[in-house]
Amino acid sequence: MKKVHLRIFIEVENLGRVMNILADEGVTGFYIVEYRGVSPAEWKGFTVKEDPESAISLIHDYARDAVLVCSVVDEEMVEPIIRRFRDDMGEEKYTIMEIPIKRIIVNSPGT
């Protein structure tokens, strides 16, 4: 059975909805990374000075809170999850990335 690293970028206010979708579709575990980002449409027209302070200031001023929800799932779970997003997320922004996993090695001494 092939495994996939599923990565879903969402706006933070949709985190509960996304967690419910994943749980309903049989995902038993996931991890979350918080981000601040600017979408390409919002970035259009900006020119950033090349000093780090200017770039960081721009991100602080214009970036929005976002979340990356990640999980390792069986490959056959991906299409039903994508369908649920299409059906349940309406006009909400999201990005789904499906990354094949070649192998997983877990080292867990003492457990």
C-alpha positions, 0 to 999 in steps of 0.5 A: 500500500503506497503512502502519500504526504498530504499537505494542505495550506489553509487560512487559519480561520478554516482550521476546525473545518479542515480538521473535521473533514480529515477526521471524517475521511479517516485520517487518524493523525496530522501535524500543523505548522503555522505560517504568515504569508502573502498570496501571489495576487496580494503580492502583485505589484510589490517591489521589496528592497533587498535589505532584510528589515524591509522584507520582514517589515513587509511580511509583518504589515501585509501577511495573513495567518495561514496553516499547513496541515500535514498527514501521511495517508494511504494513497487511496484516501487522497481522492475522497479527501479532495472531493470533500474539500471541493464539496465542503470548502466552497469559495474558501482558499486552500492548496492541496499537495500530494507528495509520494513517500518512497519509504518511512523509517521510524527509530523509537528507542525505549518504547 
